[in-house]
Amino acid sequence: MSMTQEHYDIIIIGTGAGGGTLLQRLAPSGKKILILERGSYLPREKENWRAAEVYGNERYHTHEQWYDKEGHTFRPQMSYWVGGNTKVYGAALLRMRERDFEAVLHQDGVSPEWPLKYQDFEPYYTQAEKLYDVHGEFGTDPTEPPRQSAYPYSPVSHEPRMQEIVDGLKQQGLNPFHLPVGLKLNEVERTLWDCIRCDSCDGFPCLVRGKADAEVNGVKPSLVYANVTLKTLAKVLRLHTSESGREVTAVETQIGDETLMFSGDVVVVACGTVNSAVLLLRSANDRHPNGLANRSDQVGRNFMKHLTTAMVALSQKKNPSMYQKTIAVSDFYWGEEGFPYPMGFIQNTGNVLTDMIPAEAPSRLADLLKFAPKVDLDLRPQYQLAAEHSVGWWFQTEDLPNPTNRVQVVREQIYLDYTPNNLEAQNRLVHRWTEILKAIEQADYLIPFSIYPRNHMPIQVMAHQCGTCLFGEDPSSSVLDLNCRTHDVDNLYVVDGSFFPSSSAVNPTLTIMANALRIGDHLLDRLK
């Protein structure tokens, strides 16, 4: 049985990088705001930092089953908590390059031009970096865009082993720089902030709230305002419209055993790239037979996620670093001699921990360790030895938009029809980096010992998802206008990674946050 609830000025569905940031911008306005989150608060428990639980058992990922293009089920690595996927993100927060907003020729096609340009987002990038405590250094990234002000905090320092690698990369003629990260860290006086610079950050929830995520920096500070109401374990099932189909009149929400109807002057969908498209598709009605706001037939299409590869570089040298995710390299972002097409971006992963290897390490490494001399049948000594001598690397290459890469809902089930593209650029980047690491190792040892096993991330790794609700000026070819309002429904907005026309090759999170602040200003003007 459905029960009608009170009316709000603004309803926000989702508390991740888009919804949590938007809430932070709107909360001081005095407007009556309801924010609905399908998950609960992520529990603070010792398991937050246990690799066997986080990686081996996927303790903080959903148990949902989605379907791929072959009709096979898979468990997506999605985190439904207050703060969304940012609760377990690596906190790398980078601006898209200025040229990323233009049309860019790739070997496999064209990355399309954005209807807004870098200068439209630049002030909001600055605000987002301040809001999310970004540590970085301007002037060292050869592809970085111009900026009006410095990073709010100085870069996270390299530990000795990481500094050795930086020095080796520079000797190879490269330009490594400090990876911009959102941490609540003060390296001069550690007691002033919460981050303890531990080895359980990238992919882990932060037990001490030292990571600048959307709950800690967005939602929590907003709840001090009496005009803000957060409902957790509140799964939005569908959106209902007026008879004309021009406005959302009710947000149908399941909370426990009850189905409640909430109404608002403005409704913002911020469920994440896949789930925002799913909600619109499930909200089909007589006026919107193909899904809400889907006159263009673009809802769910052009799904993108970076082509990502994880590498473990295993060498003679020990790596005692406690927090190693400090290095980034963009020298091959736009290509290299002999390959005039973009290749991608390189950064450290978090620490390679002993209990991560059985679940997360490249299969080539795991297989190798099984044949190494061992004590009885216990592989843990080998895993520990490998972890102590490892440095993790993460590669991301742009995934080009393709309308056939799409999210669909079939008999209430989520289908992700996805085929990667731009594969040669991805492979070239990984092979090029392997050559560089071998050259560094050769400089250190006459007879080096090194292996570089790697994994290309499969479909269930949903990091860096974007697309599915393209923004643009033409209602026949886009879902959203330039303010991320749907062309077809006047009071409906989508504020997450869905609006991206292209994915670039840097982490999309800061752009999602910056755009949420931009749309927040627009909504404040609308609701005056």
C-alpha positions in Angstrom: 0.0 0.0 0.0 1.4 3.4 -1.0 1.2 6.4 1.4 1.7 10.0 0.4 4.2 11.9 2.4 4.9 15.6 2.9 6.1 17.9 0.1 9.7 19.1 -0.3 11.4 21.9 -2.2 14.1 19.5 -3.4 14.4 15.7 -3.4 17.8 14.2 -4.1 18.1 10.5 -4.8 21.6 9.2 -4.0 24.4 10.4 -1.7 27.5 9.7 -3.8 29.9 12.1 -5.5 27.0 13.8 -7.3 24.2 13.7 -4.7 26.3 14.2 -1.6 28.1 17.2 -3.2 24.9 18.8 -4.4 23.4 18.4 -0.9 26.4 20.2 0.6 25.8 23.2 -1.8 22.1 23.4 -1.2 21.8 22.6 2.5 22.5 26.2 3.8 19.8 27.6 1.5 17.0 27.0 4.0 15.1 25.0 1.3 13.3 21.9 2.5 15.4 19.1 1.2 14.9 15.3 1.3 17.8 13.0 0.4 17.0 9.4 -0.2 19.7 6.7 0.0 19.0 3.0 -0.7 21.9 2.0 1.6 22.7 2.5 5.2 25.8 4.0 6.8 28.8 1.8 6.1 29.6 0.2 9.5 32.8 1.3 11.2 34.4 -2.0 12.1 37.9 -3.6 12.1 36.9 -5.3 8.9 37.2 -1.9 7.1 41.0 -2.5 7.0 41.1 -6.2 6.5 42.1 -7.0 2.9 40.7 -10.6 3.1 37.3 -9.1 3.9 37.4 -6.1 1.6 38.9 -7.8 -1.4 38.5 -11.5 -0.8 34.9 -11.4 0.4 33.9 -8.1 -1.2 32.3 -7.3 2.1 31.2 -3.8 1.1 29.9 -4.5 -2.4 26.3 -5.2 -3.3 25.1 -8.8 -3.8 22.9 -7.8 -6.8 23.2 -9.8 -9.9 23.3 -8.0 -13.3 23.4 -9.5 -16.8 26.0 -9.0 -19.5 25.4 -9.0 -23.2 25.6 -12.8 -23.4 22.9 -13.1 -20.7 25.4 -14.3 -18.0 25.0 -12.9 -14.5 27.8 -11.1 -12.7 28.0 -9.3 -9.3 28.9 -5.7 -9.9 31.4 -3.9 -7.7 28.9 -1.3 -6.5 28.8 0.1 -3.0 25.3 1.2 -1.7 26.1 3.3 1.4 25.7 6.8 2.5 28.5 8.3 0.4 28.0 5.8 -2.4 31.0 4.4 -4.2 33.2 7.2 -2.7 33.2 5.2 0.6 35.7 2.8 -1.1 37.2 5.0 -3.8 41.0 5.7 -4.0 40.4 9.4 -3.6 42.4 10.4 -6.7 40.8 13.7 -7.7 42.0 15.1 -11.0 40.7 17.7 -13.4 40.0 16.7 -17.0 42.5 18.2 -19.4 41.5 21.3 -21.2 41.7 19.5 -24.5 39.4 16.7 -23.2 36.5 19.1 -23.7 37.2 19.3 -27.4 36.8 16.7 -30.1 39.8 14.4 -29.9 40.9 11.8 -32.6 41.7 8.4 -31.2 42.9 5.4 -33.2 39.4 3.8 -32.8 37.3 6.9 -33.3 36.5 10.3 -32.0 36.0 11.5 -28.5 33.2 14.0 -29.0 33.3 17.7 -28.1 31.5 18.8 -24.9 28.9 21.6 -25.2 30.6 23.3 -22.3 34.3 23.8 -22.1 37.0 23.6 -19.4 36.6 27.3 -18.5 33.0 26.7 -17.6 34.0 24.1 -15.0 37.2 25.7 -13.8 35.7 27.7 -10.9 33.8 24.7 -9.7 36.9 22.5 -9.9 38.6 25.0 -7.6 35.6 24.8 -5.2 35.4 21.0 -5.4 39.2 20.7 -4.6 38.7 22.8 -1.5 35.6 20.9 -0.4 37.3 17.5 -0.8 40.6 18.5 0.8 42.7 17.8 -2.4 46.5 17.7 -1.9 48.5 18.4 -5.1 51.1 20.5 -6.8 50.6 22.8 -9.7 53.3 23.0 -12.5 54.6 19.5 -12.6 52.0 17.6 -14.7 52.8 18.2 -18.3 49.2 17.9 -19.4 47.5 19.8 -16.6 45.0 22.5 -17.5 45.4 26.2 -16.4 44.0 27.0 -13.0 43.1 30.3 -11.1 44.5 29.2 -7.8 46.8 26.6 -6.2 45.8 23.4 -4.7 44.3 23.9 -1.3 46.8 21.6 0.3 50.4 20.6 -0.5 51.0 17.3 -2.2 51.3 14.0 -0.2 55.0 13.3 0.1 56.7 10.3 -1.5 58.0 7.7 0.9 61.7 6.7 0.2 60.9 3.7 -2.1 58.4 5.8 -4.1 61.0 8.6 -4.3 63.5 6.2 -5.8 61.0 5.3 -8.5 60.3 8.9 -9.2 64.0 9.6 -9.6 64.3 6.6 -11.9 61.4 7.8 -14.0 63.0 11.2 -14.4 66.2 9.6 -15.5 64.2 8.0 -18.3 63.1 11.4 -19.4 59.6 11.3 -17.9 57.7 13.8 -15.8 56.2 12.0 -12.8 54.2 14.2 -10.5 52.3 14.0 -7.2 48.9 12.3 -7.7 46.2 14.7 -6.4 44.3 13.0 -3.7 41.5 13.9 -1.3 42.7 13.1 2.2 42.3 14.7 5.6 46.0 14.7 6.2 48.4 17.1 7.8 52.0 15.8 7.4 53.5 18.5 9.6 51.2 17.9 12.6 49.5 14.5 12.2 47.3 15.0 15.2 45.4 17.9 13.6 43.6 15.8 11.0 42.2 12.3 10.8 44.3 10.6 8.1 47.0 8.4 9.6 48.6 7.6 6.2 48.0 3.9 6.4 48.3 1.0 3.9 44.5 0.4 3.8 43.2 3.3 1.8 42.7 2.5 -1.9 39.6 0.4 -2.2 39.0 0.3 1.6 36.5 2.2 3.7 38.4 4.5 6.1 37.9 3.5 9.7 39.1 6.8 11.0 37.3 9.0 8.5 40.5 10.3 7.0 39.4 10.0 3.4 37.5 12.9 1.9 34.4 11.0 0.7 30.9 12.2 -0.1 29.5 11.1 3.3 32.3 12.7 5.4 32.7 15.9 3.4 29.2 16.2 1.8 26.4 14.6 3.7 27.5 14.7 7.3 28.2 18.5 7.4 24.8 19.1 5.7 22.8 17.3 8.4 23.4 20.0 10.9 20.7 22.0 9.0 17.2 21.5 10.2 15.8 21.8 6.7 17.7 18.7 5.6 16.1 15.2 6.0 18.1 12.0 5.2 16.3 8.7 4.8 18.5 5.6 4.6 17.5 2.2 3.4 15.1 4.0 1.1 15.1 2.5 -2.4 13.4 4.6 -5.0 11.4 2.3 -7.3 10.1 4.7 -9.9 9.2 8.3 -10.6 5.6 9.3 -11.4 4.6 12.2 -13.6 1.6 14.5 -14.1 -0.9 13.6 -16.8 1.0 15.8 -19.2 4.3 14.0 -18.5 6.0 17.4 -18.0 6.7 17.1 -14.3 7.6 14.5 -11.7 4.7 14.5 -9.1 5.8 11.5 -6.9 8.9 9.6 -6.0 7.8 6.0 -5.2 10.1 4.7 -2.4 10.4 1.5 -0.6 11.4 1.8 3.1 11.2 -1.5 4.9 7.7 -3.0 4.3 6.2 0.3 3.3 5.9 2.0 -0.1 5.9 5.8 0.3 5.2 8.6 -2.1 7.3 11.8 -1.8 6.8 14.9 -3.8 9.1 17.8 -4.5 9.3 21.0 -6.6 12.6 19.7 -8.0 13.7 16.0 -8.2 17.3 15.2 -8.7 18.4 11.7 -9.7 22.0 11.0 -8.5 22.0 7.2 -8.4 25.2 6.7 -10.4 25.6 6.2 -14.1 24.0 2.8 -14.4 21.3 3.1 -11.7 20.2 6.6 -12.8 19.5 5.2 -16.3 17.8 2.2 -14.8 15.5 4.4 -12.7 14.5 6.5 -15.7 13.9 3.3 -17.8 11.8 1.7 -15.0 9.7 4.9 -14.8 8.2 4.5 -18.3 4.5 5.5 -18.6 2.0 6.4 -21.3 3.7 9.8 -21.9 7.1 8.3 -21.8 6.7 4.8 -23.2 10.5 4.1 -23.6 11.4 5.4 -20.2 11.2 8.7 -18.5 12.8 11.6 -20.4 13.8 9.2 -23.2 12.3 10.9 -26.3 15.8 10.8 -27.8 16.2 7.1 -27.1 19.5 8.0 -25.5 18.8 7.0 -21.9 21.2 4.1 -21.1 23.2 4.5 -24.2 26.9 5.4 -24.5 27.8 3.7 -21.3 31.6 4.2 -20.6 34.1 3.0 -18.0 37.8 3.4 -18.4 39.8 0.6 -19.9 41.7 -0.2 -16.7 44.6 -2.5 -16.0 46.2 -3.3 -12.7 49.9 -4.3 -12.7 52.0 -5.7 -9.9 55.7 -4.8 -10.4 57.7 -7.4 -8.4 61.4 -6.7 -7.9 64.4 -7.4 -5.7 63.9 -4.2 -3.7 61.6 -4.2 -0.8 58.8 -1.7 -0.7 58.2 -0.7 2.9 56.0 2.2 2.0 52.9 2.6 4.2 51.0 4.8 1.7 52.4 4.4 -1.8 49.6 6.0 -3.9 51.5 9.2 -4.6 52.9 8.9 -8.2 51.1 9.9 -11.4 52.4 10.0 -15.0 50.7 11.7 -18.0 53.6 11.7 -20.5 51.6 9.3 -22.8 48.2 10.9 -22.3 48.2 12.3 -25.8 50.3 9.5 -27.4 54.0 9.2 -28.2 56.3 9.2 -31.2 55.0 6.8 -33.8 51.6 6.7 -32.2 49.8 10.1 -32.5 46.7 9.0 -30.6 45.9 9.3 -26.9 47.1 6.3 -24.8 46.1 7.1 -21.2 47.0 7.9 -17.7 49.2 6.0 -15.1 49.1 6.1 -11.3 50.1 4.1 -8.3 47.6 1.7 -6.8 47.4 1.5 -3.1 49.6 -1.0 -1.3 49.7 -4.6 -2.5 48.9 -6.4 0.7 49.4 -10.1 1.5 45.7 -11.0 1.8 44.9 -9.1 -1.5 47.0 -11.4 -3.7 44.7 -14.5 -3.7 41.7 -12.4 -4.7 43.0 -9.4 -6.6 46.6 -10.0 -7.9 47.0 -10.7 -11.6 46.6 -14.5 -12.2 50.1 -14.7 -13.6 51.5 -13.7 -10.2 49.2 -16.0 -8.3 50.1 -18.9 -10.5 53.8 -18.2 -10.2 53.7 -18.1 -6.4 51.9 -21.5 -6.4 55.1 -23.1 -8.0 57.5 -21.2 -5.8 59.2 -23.1 -3.0 56.8 -23.2 -0.2 56.3 -24.3 3.4 54.0 -27.3 3.4 50.9 -26.3 1.5 50.6 -22.8 3.0 51.0 -20.1 0.4 50.9 -17.2 2.8 54.7 -16.9 3.1 55.0 -16.6 -0.7 52.1 -14.0 -0.8 53.8 -12.1 2.0 57.1 -12.1 0.3 55.6 -10.9 -2.9 53.7 -8.1 -1.2 56.8 -6.9 0.5 58.6 -6.6 -2.9 55.7 -5.2 -4.9 54.6 -1.8 -6.3 51.1 -1.6 -7.7 50.3 0.4 -10.9 47.0 1.4 -12.4 46.4 2.3 -16.1 43.4 3.9 -17.5 42.7 4.5 -21.2 39.7 6.4 -22.6 36.7 4.3 -23.4 35.0 5.9 -26.4 31.2 6.5 -26.4 29.3 3.9 -28.4 25.5 3.9 -28.5 25.4 0.1 -28.5 27.2 0.1 -25.2 24.1 0.5 -23.1 22.2 -0.1 -19.9 18.8 -1.8 -20.4 16.0 -3.1 -18.1 14.5 -6.4 -19.2 11.8 -7.8 -17.0 13.0 -5.6 -14.2 16.5 -7.0 -14.5 19.6 -4.9 -15.3 21.4 -5.7 -18.5 24.8 -4.2 -19.4 25.5 -4.6 -23.0 29.2 -3.6 -23.2 32.1 -4.2 -25.5 35.4 -2.4 -24.8 37.0 -0.4 -27.6 40.3 1.5 -28.0 42.2 -1.6 -27.0 45.4 -1.0 -28.9 45.9 2.2 -27.0 45.4 0.4 -23.8 47.8 -2.4 -24.6 50.4 0.0 -25.9 50.3 2.1 -22.7 50.8 -1.0 -20.6 53.7 -2.4 -22.7 55.4 1.0 -22.8 55.3 1.2 -19.0 56.7 -2.3 -18.7 59.7 -1.3 -20.8 60.2 1.8 -18.6 60.1 -0.2 -15.4 62.6 -2.7 -16.8 64.9 0.1 -17.8 64.8 1.5 -14.2 65.4 -2.0 -12.8 68.4 -2.5 -15.2 69.9 0.7 -13.9 69.7 -0.6 -10.4 71.0 -4.1 -11.0 73.4 -5.7 -13.5 71.2 -8.8 -13.6 67.7 -7.5 -12.6 64.9 -9.8 -11.3 61.5 -8.4 -12.1 58.1 -9.6 -13.4 55.1 -7.5 -14.3 51.9 -9.5 -14.1 48.8 -7.6 -15.0 45.0 -7.9 -15.2 42.6 -6.1 -17.5 39.7 -5.3 -15.3 36.5 -7.3 -16.2 33.0 -6.0 -16.6 32.1 -6.3 -12.9 34.7 -3.6 -12.0 32.4 -0.6 -12.3 34.9 2.1 -11.4 34.8 5.3 -13.4 31.4 4.7 -15.0 29.9 7.6 -17.0 27.6 8.3 -19.9 24.0 7.0 -20.3 22.2 10.4 -19.9 24.2 12.7 -22.3 23.9 16.4 -21.8 23.6 18.7 -24.8 21.5 21.4 -26.6 19.6 19.2 -29.0 16.7 17.2 -27.4 16.7 14.8 -30.3 20.2 13.6 -29.5 20.7 14.2 -25.7 18.8 13.5 -22.5 19.8 16.6 -20.5 20.2 20.2 -21.2 23.3 22.2 -20.2 22.1 22.5 -16.6 21.5 18.7 -16.5 17.7 19.2 -16.5 15.9 16.6 -18.6 14.7 18.0 -21.9 11.3 16.3 -21.5 10.5 16.8 -17.8 10.8 20.3 -16.4 11.5 19.6 -12.7 13.8 16.5 -13.2 17.6 16.7 -13.1 20.3 14.0 -13.3 23.5 14.9 -11.4 26.2 12.3 -11.5 28.5 10.8 -14.1 25.6 10.1 -16.5 25.9 13.5 -18.2 29.5 12.9 -19.6 29.7 13.0 -23.5 33.2 11.4 -23.2 35.2 9.8 -20.5 38.7 11.3 -20.9 41.4 9.2 -19.3 41.5 10.8 -15.8 39.4 9.8 -12.9 35.9 11.3 -13.4 35.1 11.9 -9.7 36.3 15.5 -9.4 34.4 16.5 -12.6 31.2 14.9 -11.1 31.7 16.9 -7.9 32.5 20.1 -9.8 29.4 19.7 -11.9 27.2 19.1 -8.9 28.4 22.4 -7.4 27.6 24.1 -10.8 24.1 22.6 -10.9 23.6 23.5 -7.2 24.1 27.2 -8.1 21.6 26.8 -10.9 19.0 25.3 -8.6 19.5 28.0 -6.0 18.7 30.5 -8.7 15.7 28.5 -9.9 14.2 28.2 -6.5 14.6 31.9 -5.4 
